[in-house]
Amino acid sequence: MEEYYDIFAELLEEERVYMDPGLTFDSICRWIGVSRADFDMYLMSETGCSGSDILKAYRGAASLRFLKKYGILL
């Protein structure tokens, strides 16, 4: 699962896929070829958050950054 975690983190950190509002955690799991349920359980055990919650947190942080920097509400 660590390799999927690394890819997931790279997609969020480097590729910023969370900026696509239609993207779901399920979609990301399909892209990287991992079972959503298994990966979600792994993320819960490692971070205490579900994959969907992590994706939501990234989106929230991006919205806050745009609001503070540009006064734009996403």
PDB file of N, CA, C, O and CB in Angstrom:
ATOM      1  N   MET A   1       0.810  -1.208   0.000  1.00  0.00           N
ATOM      2  CA  MET A   1       0.000   0.000   0.000  1.00  0.00           C
ATOM      3  C   MET A   1       0.854   1.273   0.000  1.00  0.00           C
ATOM      4  O   MET A   1       0.405   2.334  -0.434  1.00  0.00           O
ATOM      5  CB  MET A   1      -0.922  -0.002   1.202  1.00  0.00           C
ATOM      6  N   GLU A   2       2.070   1.154   0.485  1.00  0.00           N
ATOM      7  CA  GLU A   2       2.917   2.349   0.548  1.00  0.00           C
ATOM      8  C   GLU A   2       3.157   2.947  -0.833  1.00  0.00           C
ATOM      9  O   GLU A   2       3.217   4.168  -0.981  1.00  0.00           O
ATOM     10  CB  GLU A   2       4.251   2.015   1.202  1.00  0.00           C
ATOM     11  N   GLU A   3       3.295   2.089  -1.845  1.00  0.00           N
ATOM     12  CA  GLU A   3       3.527   2.608  -3.199  1.00  0.00           C
ATOM     13  C   GLU A   3       2.309   3.378  -3.704  1.00  0.00           C
ATOM     14  O   GLU A   3       2.454   4.385  -4.396  1.00  0.00           O
ATOM     15  CB  GLU A   3       3.864   1.458  -4.168  1.00  0.00           C
ATOM     16  N   TYR A   4       1.100   2.901  -3.356  1.00  0.00           N
ATOM     17  CA  TYR A   4      -0.105   3.628  -3.749  1.00  0.00           C
ATOM     18  C   TYR A   4      -0.197   4.953  -2.998  1.00  0.00           C
ATOM     19  O   TYR A   4      -0.614   5.970  -3.554  1.00  0.00           O
ATOM     20  CB  TYR A   4      -1.361   2.777  -3.488  1.00  0.00           C
ATOM     21  N   TYR A   5       0.195   4.924  -1.739  1.00  0.00           N
ATOM     22  CA  TYR A   5       0.210   6.140  -0.934  1.00  0.00           C
ATOM     23  C   TYR A   5       1.156   7.174  -1.553  1.00  0.00           C
ATOM     24  O   TYR A   5       0.827   8.357  -1.637  1.00  0.00           O
ATOM     25  CB  TYR A   5       0.631   5.823   0.519  1.00  0.00           C
ATOM     26  N   ASP A   6       2.319   6.718  -1.979  1.00  0.00           N
ATOM     27  CA  ASP A   6       3.288   7.626  -2.602  1.00  0.00           C
ATOM     28  C   ASP A   6       2.730   8.240  -3.882  1.00  0.00           C
ATOM     29  O   ASP A   6       2.900   9.433  -4.131  1.00  0.00           O
ATOM     30  CB  ASP A   6       4.595   6.883  -2.906  1.00  0.00           C
ATOM     31  N   ILE A   7       2.068   7.426  -4.685  1.00  0.00           N
ATOM     32  CA  ILE A   7       1.476   7.939  -5.929  1.00  0.00           C
ATOM     33  C   ILE A   7       0.344   8.913  -5.602  1.00  0.00           C
ATOM     34  O   ILE A   7       0.239   9.974  -6.218  1.00  0.00           O
ATOM     35  CB  ILE A   7       0.948   6.771  -6.816  1.00  0.00           C
ATOM     36  N   PHE A   8      -0.493   8.559  -4.645  1.00  0.00           N
ATOM     37  CA  PHE A   8      -1.595   9.422  -4.222  1.00  0.00           C
ATOM     38  C   PHE A   8      -1.055  10.772  -3.760  1.00  0.00           C
ATOM     39  O   PHE A   8      -1.567  11.821  -4.153  1.00  0.00           O
ATOM     40  CB  PHE A   8      -2.412   8.753  -3.092  1.00  0.00           C
ATOM     41  N   ALA A   9      -0.029  10.741  -2.934  1.00  0.00           N
ATOM     42  CA  ALA A   9       0.576  11.977  -2.433  1.00  0.00           C
ATOM     43  C   ALA A   9       1.159  12.808  -3.576  1.00  0.00           C
ATOM     44  O   ALA A   9       1.023  14.032  -3.590  1.00  0.00           O
ATOM     45  CB  ALA A   9       1.672  11.656  -1.403  1.00  0.00           C
ATOM     46  N   GLU A  10       1.800  12.151  -4.523  1.00  0.00           N
ATOM     47  CA  GLU A  10       2.372  12.874  -5.658  1.00  0.00           C
ATOM     48  C   GLU A  10       1.280  13.509  -6.515  1.00  0.00           C
ATOM     49  O   GLU A  10       1.432  14.639  -6.979  1.00  0.00           O
ATOM     50  CB  GLU A  10       3.229  11.932  -6.512  1.00  0.00           C
ATOM     51  N   LEU A  11       0.189  12.793  -6.724  1.00  0.00           N
ATOM     52  CA  LEU A  11      -0.923  13.357  -7.499  1.00  0.00           C
ATOM     53  C   LEU A  11      -1.496  14.594  -6.812  1.00  0.00           C
ATOM     54  O   LEU A  11      -1.903  15.543  -7.482  1.00  0.00           O
ATOM     55  CB  LEU A  11      -2.030  12.306  -7.696  1.00  0.00           C
ATOM     56  N   LEU A  12      -1.528  14.588  -5.502  1.00  0.00           N
ATOM     57  CA  LEU A  12      -2.048  15.747  -4.771  1.00  0.00           C
ATOM     58  C   LEU A  12      -1.023  16.870  -4.686  1.00  0.00           C
ATOM     59  O   LEU A  12      -1.345  18.026  -4.963  1.00  0.00           O
ATOM     60  CB  LEU A  12      -2.476  15.336  -3.371  1.00  0.00           C
ATOM     61  N   GLU A  13       0.189  16.544  -4.310  1.00  0.00           N
ATOM     62  CA  GLU A  13       1.208  17.564  -4.081  1.00  0.00           C
ATOM     63  C   GLU A  13       1.793  18.147  -5.366  1.00  0.00           C
ATOM     64  O   GLU A  13       1.891  19.365  -5.515  1.00  0.00           O
ATOM     65  CB  GLU A  13       2.313  16.986  -3.254  1.00  0.00           C
ATOM     66  N   GLU A  14       2.174  17.282  -6.276  1.00  0.00           N
ATOM     67  CA  GLU A  14       2.874  17.728  -7.488  1.00  0.00           C
ATOM     68  C   GLU A  14       1.912  18.071  -8.627  1.00  0.00           C
ATOM     69  O   GLU A  14       2.048  19.105  -9.281  1.00  0.00           O
ATOM     70  CB  GLU A  14       3.846  16.652  -7.952  1.00  0.00           C
ATOM     71  N   GLU A  15       0.956  17.202  -8.846  1.00  0.00           N
ATOM     72  CA  GLU A  15       0.044  17.377  -9.992  1.00  0.00           C
ATOM     73  C   GLU A  15      -1.187  18.201  -9.651  1.00  0.00           C
ATOM     74  O   GLU A  15      -1.877  18.697 -10.543  1.00  0.00           O
ATOM     75  CB  GLU A  15      -0.393  16.028 -10.515  1.00  0.00           C
ATOM     76  N   ARG A  16      -1.461  18.346  -8.367  1.00  0.00           N
ATOM     77  CA  ARG A  16      -2.605  19.139  -7.883  1.00  0.00           C
ATOM     78  C   ARG A  16      -3.929  18.729  -8.533  1.00  0.00           C
ATOM     79  O   ARG A  16      -4.722  19.575  -8.948  1.00  0.00           O
ATOM     80  CB  ARG A  16      -2.355  20.618  -8.141  1.00  0.00           C
ATOM     81  N   VAL A  17      -4.147  17.422  -8.613  1.00  0.00           N
ATOM     82  CA  VAL A  17      -5.363  16.910  -9.241  1.00  0.00           C
ATOM     83  C   VAL A  17      -6.621  17.329  -8.485  1.00  0.00           C
ATOM     84  O   VAL A  17      -7.714  17.313  -9.051  1.00  0.00           O
ATOM     85  CB  VAL A  17      -5.302  15.396  -9.334  1.00  0.00           C
ATOM     86  N   TYR A  18      -6.482  17.700  -7.226  1.00  0.00           N
ATOM     87  CA  TYR A  18      -7.627  18.120  -6.424  1.00  0.00           C
ATOM     88  C   TYR A  18      -8.289  19.386  -6.971  1.00  0.00           C
ATOM     89  O   TYR A  18      -9.415  19.711  -6.596  1.00  0.00           O
ATOM     90  CB  TYR A  18      -7.195  18.348  -4.989  1.00  0.00           C
ATOM     91  N   MET A  19      -7.592  20.099  -7.856  1.00  0.00           N
ATOM     92  CA  MET A  19      -8.160  21.321  -8.421  1.00  0.00           C
ATOM     93  C   MET A  19      -9.308  21.022  -9.391  1.00  0.00           C
ATOM     94  O   MET A  19     -10.073  21.924  -9.733  1.00  0.00           O
ATOM     95  CB  MET A  19      -7.073  22.120  -9.134  1.00  0.00           C
ATOM     96  N   ASP A  20      -9.434  19.794  -9.828  1.00  0.00           N
ATOM     97  CA  ASP A  20     -10.561  19.376 -10.669  1.00  0.00           C
ATOM     98  C   ASP A  20     -11.736  19.083  -9.739  1.00  0.00           C
ATOM     99  O   ASP A  20     -11.706  18.083  -9.021  1.00  0.00           O
ATOM    100  CB  ASP A  20     -10.197  18.112 -11.556  1.00  0.00           C
ATOM    101  N   PRO A  21     -12.766  19.925  -9.733  1.00  0.00           N
ATOM    102  CA  PRO A  21     -13.861  19.750  -8.775  1.00  0.00           C
ATOM    103  C   PRO A  21     -14.667  18.472  -9.005  1.00  0.00           C
ATOM    104  O   PRO A  21     -15.366  18.017  -8.100  1.00  0.00           O
ATOM    105  CB  PRO A  21     -14.783  20.939  -8.841  1.00  0.00           C
ATOM    106  N   GLY A  22     -14.582  17.892 -10.195  1.00  0.00           N
ATOM    107  CA  GLY A  22     -15.325  16.676 -10.475  1.00  0.00           C
ATOM    108  C   GLY A  22     -14.588  15.406 -10.104  1.00  0.00           C
ATOM    109  O   GLY A  22     -15.151  14.314 -10.177  1.00  0.00           O
ATOM    110  N   LEU A  23     -13.339  15.541  -9.710  1.00  0.00           N
ATOM    111  CA  LEU A  23     -12.528  14.375  -9.378  1.00  0.00           C
ATOM    112  C   LEU A  23     -12.929  13.813  -8.021  1.00  0.00           C
ATOM    113  O   LEU A  23     -13.129  14.562  -7.064  1.00  0.00           O
ATOM    114  CB  LEU A  23     -11.037  14.736  -9.386  1.00  0.00           C
ATOM    115  N   THR A  24     -13.045  12.504  -7.946  1.00  0.00           N
ATOM    116  CA  THR A  24     -13.408  11.851  -6.689  1.00  0.00           C
ATOM    117  C   THR A  24     -12.263  10.944  -6.226  1.00  0.00           C
ATOM    118  O   THR A  24     -11.357  10.616  -6.991  1.00  0.00           O
ATOM    119  CB  THR A  24     -14.722  11.035  -6.852  1.00  0.00           C
ATOM    120  N   PHE A  25     -12.332  10.559  -4.976  1.00  0.00           N
ATOM    121  CA  PHE A  25     -11.362   9.610  -4.441  1.00  0.00           C
ATOM    122  C   PHE A  25     -11.460   8.285  -5.192  1.00  0.00           C
ATOM    123  O   PHE A  25     -10.448   7.630  -5.439  1.00  0.00           O
ATOM    124  CB  PHE A  25     -11.587   9.393  -2.929  1.00  0.00           C
ATOM    125  N   ASP A  26     -12.669   7.897  -5.550  1.00  0.00           N
ATOM    126  CA  ASP A  26     -12.861   6.676  -6.339  1.00  0.00           C
ATOM    127  C   ASP A  26     -12.105   6.751  -7.658  1.00  0.00           C
ATOM    128  O   ASP A  26     -11.469   5.780  -8.067  1.00  0.00           O
ATOM    129  CB  ASP A  26     -14.352   6.436  -6.604  1.00  0.00           C
ATOM    130  N   SER A  27     -12.171   7.888  -8.318  1.00  0.00           N
ATOM    131  CA  SER A  27     -11.464   8.075  -9.591  1.00  0.00           C
ATOM    132  C   SER A  27      -9.961   7.916  -9.418  1.00  0.00           C
ATOM    133  O   SER A  27      -9.304   7.255 -10.222  1.00  0.00           O
ATOM    134  CB  SER A  27     -11.776   9.453 -10.178  1.00  0.00           C
ATOM    135  N   ILE A  28      -9.429   8.513  -8.389  1.00  0.00           N
ATOM    136  CA  ILE A  28      -7.991   8.417  -8.142  1.00  0.00           C
ATOM    137  C   ILE A  28      -7.600   6.960  -7.906  1.00  0.00           C
ATOM    138  O   ILE A  28      -6.584   6.493  -8.421  1.00  0.00           O
ATOM    139  CB  ILE A  28      -7.582   9.292  -6.930  1.00  0.00           C
ATOM    140  N   CYS A  29      -8.401   6.251  -7.133  1.00  0.00           N
ATOM    141  CA  CYS A  29      -8.109   4.838  -6.869  1.00  0.00           C
ATOM    142  C   CYS A  29      -8.120   4.025  -8.162  1.00  0.00           C
ATOM    143  O   CYS A  29      -7.283   3.140  -8.345  1.00  0.00           O
ATOM    144  CB  CYS A  29      -9.126   4.256  -5.874  1.00  0.00           C
ATOM    145  N   ARG A  30      -9.057   4.318  -9.053  1.00  0.00           N
ATOM    146  CA  ARG A  30      -9.085   3.623 -10.353  1.00  0.00           C
ATOM    147  C   ARG A  30      -7.837   3.951 -11.152  1.00  0.00           C
ATOM    148  O   ARG A  30      -7.256   3.059 -11.770  1.00  0.00           O
ATOM    149  CB  ARG A  30     -10.348   4.008 -11.159  1.00  0.00           C
ATOM    150  N   TRP A  31      -7.411   5.207 -11.158  1.00  0.00           N
ATOM    151  CA  TRP A  31      -6.216   5.618 -11.899  1.00  0.00           C
ATOM    152  C   TRP A  31      -4.995   4.835 -11.455  1.00  0.00           C
ATOM    153  O   TRP A  31      -4.219   4.346 -12.277  1.00  0.00           O
ATOM    154  CB  TRP A  31      -5.965   7.112 -11.722  1.00  0.00           C
ATOM    155  N   ILE A  32      -4.834   4.722 -10.134  1.00  0.00           N
ATOM    156  CA  ILE A  32      -3.611   4.104  -9.632  1.00  0.00           C
ATOM    157  C   ILE A  32      -3.746   2.595  -9.463  1.00  0.00           C
ATOM    158  O   ILE A  32      -2.770   1.916  -9.144  1.00  0.00           O
ATOM    159  CB  ILE A  32      -3.224   4.729  -8.316  1.00  0.00           C
ATOM    160  N   GLY A  33      -4.952   2.069  -9.674  1.00  0.00           N
ATOM    161  CA  GLY A  33      -5.148   0.625  -9.673  1.00  0.00           C
ATOM    162  C   GLY A  33      -5.205  -0.022  -8.304  1.00  0.00           C
ATOM    163  O   GLY A  33      -4.658  -1.105  -8.097  1.00  0.00           O
ATOM    164  N   VAL A  34      -5.866   0.641  -7.372  1.00  0.00           N
ATOM    165  CA  VAL A  34      -5.991   0.099  -6.023  1.00  0.00           C
ATOM    166  C   VAL A  34      -7.467   0.064  -5.635  1.00  0.00           C
ATOM    167  O   VAL A  34      -8.253   0.909  -6.063  1.00  0.00           O
ATOM    168  CB  VAL A  34      -5.169   0.944  -5.004  1.00  0.00           C
ATOM    169  N   SER A  35      -7.827  -0.908  -4.833  1.00  0.00           N
ATOM    170  CA  SER A  35      -9.191  -1.003  -4.322  1.00  0.00           C
ATOM    171  C   SER A  35      -9.478   0.197  -3.429  1.00  0.00           C
ATOM    172  O   SER A  35      -8.700   0.519  -2.531  1.00  0.00           O
ATOM    173  CB  SER A  35      -9.404  -2.330  -3.545  1.00  0.00           C
ATOM    174  N   ARG A  36     -10.598   0.849  -3.687  1.00  0.00           N
ATOM    175  CA  ARG A  36     -10.965   2.024  -2.907  1.00  0.00           C
ATOM    176  C   ARG A  36     -11.090   1.666  -1.430  1.00  0.00           C
ATOM    177  O   ARG A  36     -10.571   2.378  -0.571  1.00  0.00           O
ATOM    178  CB  ARG A  36     -12.279   2.625  -3.425  1.00  0.00           C
ATOM    179  N   ALA A  37     -11.773   0.572  -1.137  1.00  0.00           N
ATOM    180  CA  ALA A  37     -12.003   0.175   0.255  1.00  0.00           C
ATOM    181  C   ALA A  37     -10.681  -0.131   0.965  1.00  0.00           C
ATOM    182  O   ALA A  37     -10.455   0.316   2.089  1.00  0.00           O
ATOM    183  CB  ALA A  37     -12.932  -1.052   0.316  1.00  0.00           C
ATOM    184  N   ASP A  38      -9.821  -0.889   0.306  1.00  0.00           N
ATOM    185  CA  ASP A  38      -8.535  -1.241   0.918  1.00  0.00           C
ATOM    186  C   ASP A  38      -7.667  -0.007   1.144  1.00  0.00           C
ATOM    187  O   ASP A  38      -7.043   0.140   2.195  1.00  0.00           O
ATOM    188  CB  ASP A  38      -7.788  -2.250   0.041  1.00  0.00           C
ATOM    189  N   PHE A  39      -7.633   0.878   0.147  1.00  0.00           N
ATOM    190  CA  PHE A  39      -6.792   2.069   0.268  1.00  0.00           C
ATOM    191  C   PHE A  39      -7.356   3.017   1.318  1.00  0.00           C
ATOM    192  O   PHE A  39      -6.605   3.658   2.054  1.00  0.00           O
ATOM    193  CB  PHE A  39      -6.672   2.786  -1.086  1.00  0.00           C
ATOM    194  N   ASP A  40      -8.669   3.103   1.381  1.00  0.00           N
ATOM    195  CA  ASP A  40      -9.306   3.957   2.380  1.00  0.00           C
ATOM    196  C   ASP A  40      -8.971   3.454   3.792  1.00  0.00           C
ATOM    197  O   ASP A  40      -8.682   4.249   4.686  1.00  0.00           O
ATOM    198  CB  ASP A  40     -10.844   3.996   2.165  1.00  0.00           C
ATOM    199  N   MET A  41      -9.011   2.151   3.980  1.00  0.00           N
ATOM    200  CA  MET A  41      -8.652   1.577   5.290  1.00  0.00           C
ATOM    201  C   MET A  41      -7.190   1.855   5.618  1.00  0.00           C
ATOM    202  O   MET A  41      -6.852   2.153   6.764  1.00  0.00           O
ATOM    203  CB  MET A  41      -8.917   0.053   5.310  1.00  0.00           C
ATOM    204  N   TYR A  42      -6.326   1.759   4.615  1.00  0.00           N
ATOM    205  CA  TYR A  42      -4.910   2.048   4.828  1.00  0.00           C
ATOM    206  C   TYR A  42      -4.718   3.513   5.227  1.00  0.00           C
ATOM    207  O   TYR A  42      -3.997   3.814   6.179  1.00  0.00           O
ATOM    208  CB  TYR A  42      -4.096   1.725   3.557  1.00  0.00           C
ATOM    209  N   LEU A  43      -5.363   4.415   4.497  1.00  0.00           N
ATOM    210  CA  LEU A  43      -5.238   5.844   4.818  1.00  0.00           C
ATOM    211  C   LEU A  43      -5.765   6.139   6.219  1.00  0.00           C
ATOM    212  O   LEU A  43      -5.179   6.929   6.959  1.00  0.00           O
ATOM    213  CB  LEU A  43      -5.993   6.696   3.783  1.00  0.00           C
ATOM    214  N   MET A  44      -6.871   5.500   6.571  1.00  0.00           N
ATOM    215  CA  MET A  44      -7.437   5.694   7.914  1.00  0.00           C
ATOM    216  C   MET A  44      -6.444   5.252   8.982  1.00  0.00           C
ATOM    217  O   MET A  44      -6.273   5.928   9.996  1.00  0.00           O
ATOM    218  CB  MET A  44      -8.761   4.915   8.066  1.00  0.00           C
ATOM    219  N   SER A  45      -5.797   4.127   8.753  1.00  0.00           N
ATOM    220  CA  SER A  45      -4.861   3.623   9.753  1.00  0.00           C
ATOM    221  C   SER A  45      -3.590   4.474   9.825  1.00  0.00           C
ATOM    222  O   SER A  45      -2.990   4.601  10.892  1.00  0.00           O
ATOM    223  CB  SER A  45      -4.498   2.174   9.444  1.00  0.00           C
ATOM    224  N   GLU A  46      -3.179   5.055   8.698  1.00  0.00           N
ATOM    225  CA  GLU A  46      -1.951   5.851   8.660  1.00  0.00           C
ATOM    226  C   GLU A  46      -2.161   7.309   9.057  1.00  0.00           C
ATOM    227  O   GLU A  46      -1.317   7.907   9.725  1.00  0.00           O
ATOM    228  CB  GLU A  46      -1.356   5.794   7.282  1.00  0.00           C
ATOM    229  N   THR A  47      -3.304   7.881   8.639  1.00  0.00           N
ATOM    230  CA  THR A  47      -3.504   9.315   8.837  1.00  0.00           C
ATOM    231  C   THR A  47      -4.681   9.665   9.741  1.00  0.00           C
ATOM    232  O   THR A  47      -4.775  10.786  10.242  1.00  0.00           O
ATOM    233  CB  THR A  47      -3.696   9.971   7.519  1.00  0.00           C
ATOM    234  N   GLY A  48      -5.577   8.703   9.947  1.00  0.00           N
ATOM    235  CA  GLY A  48      -6.783   8.985  10.725  1.00  0.00           C
ATOM    236  C   GLY A  48      -7.863   9.656   9.902  1.00  0.00           C
ATOM    237  O   GLY A  48      -8.884  10.083  10.442  1.00  0.00           O
ATOM    238  N   CYS A  49      -7.645   9.754   8.588  1.00  0.00           N
ATOM    239  CA  CYS A  49      -8.608  10.388   7.685  1.00  0.00           C
ATOM    240  C   CYS A  49      -8.910   9.464   6.510  1.00  0.00           C
ATOM    241  O   CYS A  49      -8.067   8.668   6.098  1.00  0.00           O
ATOM    242  CB  CYS A  49      -8.072  11.749   7.177  1.00  0.00           C
ATOM    243  N   SER A  50     -10.111   9.580   5.985  1.00  0.00           N
ATOM    244  CA  SER A  50     -10.458   8.822   4.790  1.00  0.00           C
ATOM    245  C   SER A  50      -9.864   9.517   3.567  1.00  0.00           C
ATOM    246  O   SER A  50      -9.458  10.677   3.637  1.00  0.00           O
ATOM    247  CB  SER A  50     -12.002   8.676   4.650  1.00  0.00           C
ATOM    248  N   GLY A  51      -9.819   8.809   2.467  1.00  0.00           N
ATOM    249  CA  GLY A  51      -9.313   9.396   1.230  1.00  0.00           C
ATOM    250  C   GLY A  51     -10.134  10.587   0.786  1.00  0.00           C
ATOM    251  O   GLY A  51      -9.589  11.590   0.326  1.00  0.00           O
ATOM    252  N   SER A  52     -11.450  10.478   0.923  1.00  0.00           N
ATOM    253  CA  SER A  52     -12.328  11.593   0.544  1.00  0.00           C
ATOM    254  C   SER A  52     -12.083  12.808   1.425  1.00  0.00           C
ATOM    255  O   SER A  52     -12.116  13.941   0.946  1.00  0.00           O
ATOM    256  CB  SER A  52     -13.800  11.174   0.633  1.00  0.00           C
ATOM    257  N   ASP A  53     -11.837  12.577   2.711  1.00  0.00           N
ATOM    258  CA  ASP A  53     -11.544  13.680   3.633  1.00  0.00           C
ATOM    259  C   ASP A  53     -10.221  14.362   3.275  1.00  0.00           C
ATOM    260  O   ASP A  53     -10.104  15.585   3.358  1.00  0.00           O
ATOM    261  CB  ASP A  53     -11.498  13.165   5.085  1.00  0.00           C
ATOM    262  N   ILE A  54      -9.239  13.574   2.883  1.00  0.00           N
ATOM    263  CA  ILE A  54      -7.953  14.142   2.480  1.00  0.00           C
ATOM    264  C   ILE A  54      -8.122  15.008   1.239  1.00  0.00           C
ATOM    265  O   ILE A  54      -7.590  16.116   1.167  1.00  0.00           O
ATOM    266  CB  ILE A  54      -6.925  13.026   2.218  1.00  0.00           C
ATOM    267  N   LEU A  55      -8.867  14.494   0.260  1.00  0.00           N
ATOM    268  CA  LEU A  55      -9.130  15.252  -0.962  1.00  0.00           C
ATOM    269  C   LEU A  55      -9.870  16.551  -0.636  1.00  0.00           C
ATOM    270  O   LEU A  55      -9.553  17.605  -1.186  1.00  0.00           O
ATOM    271  CB  LEU A  55      -9.948  14.404  -1.960  1.00  0.00           C
ATOM    272  N   LYS A  56     -10.845  16.471   0.250  1.00  0.00           N
ATOM    273  CA  LYS A  56     -11.611  17.653   0.671  1.00  0.00           C
ATOM    274  C   LYS A  56     -10.711  18.671   1.372  1.00  0.00           C
ATOM    275  O   LYS A  56     -10.861  19.877   1.178  1.00  0.00           O
ATOM    276  CB  LYS A  56     -12.765  17.241   1.605  1.00  0.00           C
ATOM    277  N   ALA A  57      -9.783  18.181   2.181  1.00  0.00           N
ATOM    278  CA  ALA A  57      -8.868  19.079   2.896  1.00  0.00           C
ATOM    279  C   ALA A  57      -7.962  19.828   1.919  1.00  0.00           C
ATOM    280  O   ALA A  57      -7.719  21.023   2.085  1.00  0.00           O
ATOM    281  CB  ALA A  57      -8.015  18.286   3.905  1.00  0.00           C
ATOM    282  N   TYR A  58      -7.467  19.131   0.910  1.00  0.00           N
ATOM    283  CA  TYR A  58      -6.635  19.793  -0.102  1.00  0.00           C
ATOM    284  C   TYR A  58      -7.439  20.862  -0.839  1.00  0.00           C
ATOM    285  O   TYR A  58      -6.943  21.961  -1.089  1.00  0.00           O
ATOM    286  CB  TYR A  58      -6.074  18.761  -1.108  1.00  0.00           C
ATOM    287  N   ARG A  59      -8.666  20.536  -1.177  1.00  0.00           N
ATOM    288  CA  ARG A  59      -9.509  21.528  -1.868  1.00  0.00           C
ATOM    289  C   ARG A  59      -9.778  22.739  -0.978  1.00  0.00           C
ATOM    290  O   ARG A  59      -9.752  23.879  -1.443  1.00  0.00           O
ATOM    291  CB  ARG A  59     -10.844  20.891  -2.302  1.00  0.00           C
ATOM    292  N   GLY A  60     -10.032  22.486   0.285  1.00  0.00           N
ATOM    293  CA  GLY A  60     -10.288  23.578   1.223  1.00  0.00           C
ATOM    294  C   GLY A  60      -9.075  24.476   1.390  1.00  0.00           C
ATOM    295  O   GLY A  60      -9.204  25.699   1.454  1.00  0.00           O
ATOM    296  N   ALA A  61      -7.907  23.875   1.460  1.00  0.00           N
ATOM    297  CA  ALA A  61      -6.680  24.658   1.604  1.00  0.00           C
ATOM    298  C   ALA A  61      -6.423  25.497   0.368  1.00  0.00           C
ATOM    299  O   ALA A  61      -5.978  26.640   0.472  1.00  0.00           O
ATOM    300  CB  ALA A  61      -5.486  23.743   1.872  1.00  0.00           C
ATOM    301  N   ALA A  62      -6.699  24.939  -0.805  1.00  0.00           N
ATOM    302  CA  ALA A  62      -6.508  25.688  -2.055  1.00  0.00           C
ATOM    303  C   ALA A  62      -7.469  26.872  -2.111  1.00  0.00           C
ATOM    304  O   ALA A  62      -7.088  27.974  -2.506  1.00  0.00           O
ATOM    305  CB  ALA A  62      -6.718  24.767  -3.285  1.00  0.00           C
ATOM    306  N   SER A  63      -8.721  26.631  -1.711  1.00  0.00           N
ATOM    307  CA  SER A  63      -9.707  27.720  -1.717  1.00  0.00           C
ATOM    308  C   SER A  63      -9.298  28.842  -0.781  1.00  0.00           C
ATOM    309  O   SER A  63      -9.406  30.020  -1.121  1.00  0.00           O
ATOM    310  CB  SER A  63     -11.087  27.196  -1.323  1.00  0.00           C
ATOM    311  N   LEU A  64      -8.830  28.470   0.393  1.00  0.00           N
ATOM    312  CA  LEU A  64      -8.396  29.471   1.367  1.00  0.00           C
ATOM    313  C   LEU A  64      -7.200  30.257   0.846  1.00  0.00           C
ATOM    314  O   LEU A  64      -7.120  31.472   1.028  1.00  0.00           O
ATOM    315  CB  LEU A  64      -8.047  28.804   2.700  1.00  0.00           C
ATOM    316  N   ARG A  65      -6.269  29.558   0.197  1.00  0.00           N
ATOM    317  CA  ARG A  65      -5.079  30.235  -0.350  1.00  0.00           C
ATOM    318  C   ARG A  65      -5.487  31.246  -1.429  1.00  0.00           C
ATOM    319  O   ARG A  65      -4.980  32.367  -1.444  1.00  0.00           O
ATOM    320  CB  ARG A  65      -4.079  29.193  -0.941  1.00  0.00           C
ATOM    321  N   PHE A  66      -6.399  30.861  -2.331  1.00  0.00           N
ATOM    322  CA  PHE A  66      -6.847  31.773  -3.381  1.00  0.00           C
ATOM    323  C   PHE A  66      -7.588  32.961  -2.782  1.00  0.00           C
ATOM    324  O   PHE A  66      -7.450  34.090  -3.254  1.00  0.00           O
ATOM    325  CB  PHE A  66      -7.746  31.038  -4.387  1.00  0.00           C
ATOM    326  N   LEU A  67      -8.368  32.706  -1.749  1.00  0.00           N
ATOM    327  CA  LEU A  67      -9.106  33.794  -1.110  1.00  0.00           C
ATOM    328  C   LEU A  67      -8.145  34.782  -0.456  1.00  0.00           C
ATOM    329  O   LEU A  67      -8.298  35.993  -0.618  1.00  0.00           O
ATOM    330  CB  LEU A  67     -10.090  33.239  -0.066  1.00  0.00           C
ATOM    331  N   LYS A  68      -7.168  34.283   0.271  1.00  0.00           N
ATOM    332  CA  LYS A  68      -6.211  35.171   0.939  1.00  0.00           C
ATOM    333  C   LYS A  68      -5.312  35.906  -0.044  1.00  0.00           C
ATOM    334  O   LYS A  68      -5.025  37.090   0.133  1.00  0.00           O
ATOM    335  CB  LYS A  68      -5.359  34.378   1.905  1.00  0.00           C
ATOM    336  N   LYS A  69      -4.871  35.209  -1.073  1.00  0.00           N
ATOM    337  CA  LYS A  69      -3.913  35.792  -1.997  1.00  0.00           C
ATOM    338  C   LYS A  69      -4.546  36.728  -3.024  1.00  0.00           C
ATOM    339  O   LYS A  69      -4.001  37.788  -3.332  1.00  0.00           O
ATOM    340  CB  LYS A  69      -3.182  34.704  -2.705  1.00  0.00           C
ATOM    341  N   TYR A  70      -5.708  36.321  -3.551  1.00  0.00           N
ATOM    342  CA  TYR A  70      -6.307  37.072  -4.661  1.00  0.00           C
ATOM    343  C   TYR A  70      -7.693  37.643  -4.342  1.00  0.00           C
ATOM    344  O   TYR A  70      -8.244  38.415  -5.126  1.00  0.00           O
ATOM    345  CB  TYR A  70      -6.408  36.182  -5.872  1.00  0.00           C
ATOM    346  N   GLY A  71      -8.249  37.264  -3.199  1.00  0.00           N
ATOM    347  CA  GLY A  71      -9.598  37.692  -2.882  1.00  0.00           C
ATOM    348  C   GLY A  71     -10.640  36.956  -3.717  1.00  0.00           C
ATOM    349  O   GLY A  71     -11.770  37.421  -3.867  1.00  0.00           O
ATOM    350  N   ILE A  72     -10.248  35.799  -4.260  1.00  0.00           N
ATOM    351  CA  ILE A  72     -11.145  35.013  -5.105  1.00  0.00           C
ATOM    352  C   ILE A  72     -11.678  33.842  -4.301  1.00  0.00           C
ATOM    353  O   ILE A  72     -10.910  33.081  -3.712  1.00  0.00           O
ATOM    354  CB  ILE A  72     -10.421  34.516  -6.389  1.00  0.00           C
ATOM    355  N   LEU A  73     -12.992  33.702  -4.278  1.00  0.00           N
ATOM    356  CA  LEU A  73     -13.614  32.590  -3.589  1.00  0.00           C
ATOM    357  C   LEU A  73     -13.927  31.504  -4.607  1.00  0.00           C
ATOM    358  O   LEU A  73     -14.742  31.695  -5.509  1.00  0.00           O
ATOM    359  CB  LEU A  73     -14.894  33.039  -2.839  1.00  0.00           C
ATOM    360  N   LEU A  74     -13.263  30.357  -4.447  1.00  0.00           N
ATOM    361  CA  LEU A  74     -13.495  29.234  -5.361  1.00  0.00           C
ATOM    362  C   LEU A  74     -14.690  28.426  -4.936  1.00  0.00           C
ATOM    363  O   LEU A  74     -15.034  27.442  -5.589  1.00  0.00           O
ATOM    364  CB  LEU A  74     -12.271  28.338  -5.437  1.00  0.00           C
TER     365      LEU A  74
END
